C-alpha cells in the first residue's frame, strides 16, 4: 500500500481511533492527519443522520492529501492536493 500511494493520486485508508493518522486495515501508518473538520448533520430519508468528516493529511514524503467520509465510519477516501 505504501508503494501504491507513492505513485497514485488517490487512495482509501482508515482514520485511527485517536484521529491522528491514516492507516492501513491492519494499522500500518500511511499519513499523519493535519486537520479535521466535521460538517453539520445530514438527514437520511429513513430518519437517520450522519456527519461528513473532511480530513487533510501529509505522507512521509511530504505530499498533501485531502478527503472525506462519514463520521460514523473509519474509512476515508483521499486525493492528492496539487498546488
C-alpha contacts under 8 A as a table, 3 or more apart, distances in Angstrom:
res1	aa1	res2	aa2	distance
1	X	4	X	4.97
1	X	5	X	6.47
1	X	24	X	7.65
2	X	5	X	5.44
2	X	6	X	6.59
2	X	30	X	6.58
3	X	6	X	5.30
3	X	7	X	7.17
4	X	7	X	5.73
4	X	8	X	6.04
5	X	8	X	5.04
5	X	9	X	7.14
5	X	10	X	7.24
5	X	11	X	6.62
8	X	11	X	7.24
9	X	79	X	5.70
9	X	80	X	5.16
10	X	77	X	7.38
10	X	78	X	5.50
10	X	79	X	4.21
10	X	80	X	6.10
11	X	77	X	6.02
11	X	78	X	5.46
11	X	79	X	6.65
12	X	75	X	7.03
12	X	76	X	5.72
12	X	77	X	4.44
12	X	78	X	6.03
13	X	22	X	5.89
13	X	23	X	5.67
13	X	24	X	5.66
13	X	25	X	7.32
13	X	75	X	5.80
13	X	76	X	5.55
13	X	77	X	6.55
13	X	78	X	7.66
14	X	22	X	5.31
14	X	23	X	5.12
14	X	24	X	6.18
14	X	25	X	6.71
14	X	74	X	5.11
14	X	75	X	4.42
14	X	76	X	5.78
15	X	18	X	7.99
15	X	19	X	5.70
15	X	20	X	7.34
15	X	21	X	5.92
15	X	22	X	4.72
15	X	23	X	6.27
15	X	74	X	5.14
15	X	75	X	6.46
15	X	76	X	7.00
16	X	19	X	5.22
16	X	20	X	6.56
16	X	21	X	5.73
16	X	22	X	6.28
16	X	23	X	6.51
16	X	27	X	7.72
16	X	74	X	7.11
17	X	20	X	7.94
18	X	21	X	7.81
19	X	33	X	7.16
20	X	32	X	6.12
20	X	33	X	5.07
20	X	34	X	7.77
21	X	29	X	6.47
21	X	30	X	7.30
21	X	31	X	5.69
21	X	32	X	4.46
21	X	33	X	5.05
21	X	57	X	7.95
22	X	29	X	6.09
22	X	30	X	5.55
22	X	31	X	5.05
22	X	32	X	6.21
22	X	33	X	6.63
22	X	57	X	7.71
23	X	26	X	7.63
23	X	27	X	5.24
23	X	28	X	5.20
23	X	29	X	4.39
23	X	30	X	5.15
23	X	31	X	7.01
24	X	27	X	5.12
24	X	28	X	5.12
24	X	29	X	6.57
24	X	30	X	6.90
25	X	28	X	7.49
29	X	32	X	7.84
30	X	59	X	6.36
30	X	60	X	7.78
31	X	57	X	6.03
31	X	58	X	5.37
31	X	59	X	4.25
31	X	60	X	6.58
32	X	57	X	5.37
32	X	58	X	5.41
32	X	59	X	6.37
33	X	36	X	7.54
33	X	55	X	6.97
33	X	56	X	5.96
33	X	57	X	4.22
33	X	58	X	6.61
34	X	55	X	7.63
34	X	56	X	5.50
34	X	57	X	4.97
34	X	58	X	6.83
35	X	55	X	5.67
35	X	56	X	5.07
35	X	57	X	6.89
36	X	53	X	6.86
36	X	54	X	5.74
36	X	55	X	4.64
36	X	56	X	6.59
37	X	53	X	5.82
37	X	54	X	5.15
37	X	55	X	6.56
38	X	51	X	6.58
38	X	52	X	5.93
38	X	53	X	4.58
38	X	54	X	6.29
38	X	71	X	7.50
39	X	51	X	5.60
39	X	52	X	5.30
39	X	53	X	6.30
39	X	54	X	7.78
40	X	51	X	5.98
40	X	52	X	7.55
41	X	49	X	6.21
41	X	50	X	5.57
41	X	51	X	4.84
41	X	52	X	7.83
42	X	49	X	5.34
42	X	50	X	5.43
42	X	51	X	6.04
43	X	47	X	6.40
43	X	48	X	5.76
43	X	49	X	4.21
43	X	50	X	6.61
44	X	47	X	5.47
44	X	48	X	5.24
44	X	49	X	5.65
44	X	50	X	7.97
45	X	48	X	7.40
50	X	70	X	6.68
50	X	71	X	6.88
50	X	72	X	6.85
51	X	70	X	5.82
51	X	71	X	5.37
51	X	72	X	7.42
52	X	68	X	6.68
52	X	69	X	5.63
52	X	70	X	4.53
52	X	71	X	5.49
53	X	68	X	5.40
53	X	69	X	5.42
53	X	70	X	5.73
53	X	71	X	5.25
54	X	66	X	7.39
54	X	67	X	5.77
54	X	68	X	4.39
54	X	69	X	6.84
55	X	66	X	5.71
55	X	67	X	5.36
55	X	68	X	5.97
56	X	64	X	7.31
56	X	65	X	5.62
56	X	66	X	4.41
56	X	67	X	6.54
57	X	64	X	5.90
57	X	65	X	5.10
57	X	66	X	6.35
58	X	61	X	7.99
58	X	62	X	5.95
58	X	63	X	5.63
58	X	64	X	4.63
58	X	65	X	6.04
59	X	62	X	5.45
59	X	63	X	5.52
59	X	64	X	6.72
59	X	65	X	7.82
60	X	63	X	7.51
63	X	80	X	7.18
63	X	81	X	7.73
64	X	80	X	5.92
64	X	81	X	5.42
64	X	82	X	7.77
65	X	78	X	6.03
65	X	79	X	5.43
65	X	80	X	4.37
65	X	81	X	5.18
66	X	78	X	5.28
66	X	79	X	5.49
66	X	80	X	6.37
66	X	81	X	6.30
67	X	76	X	6.57
67	X	77	X	5.37
67	X	78	X	4.06
67	X	79	X	6.06
68	X	76	X	5.76
68	X	77	X	6.01
68	X	78	X	6.91
69	X	73	X	7.47
69	X	75	X	6.71
69	X	76	X	4.91
69	X	77	X	6.64
70	X	73	X	5.72
70	X	74	X	7.91
70	X	75	X	7.97
70	X	76	X	7.81
71	X	74	X	7.35
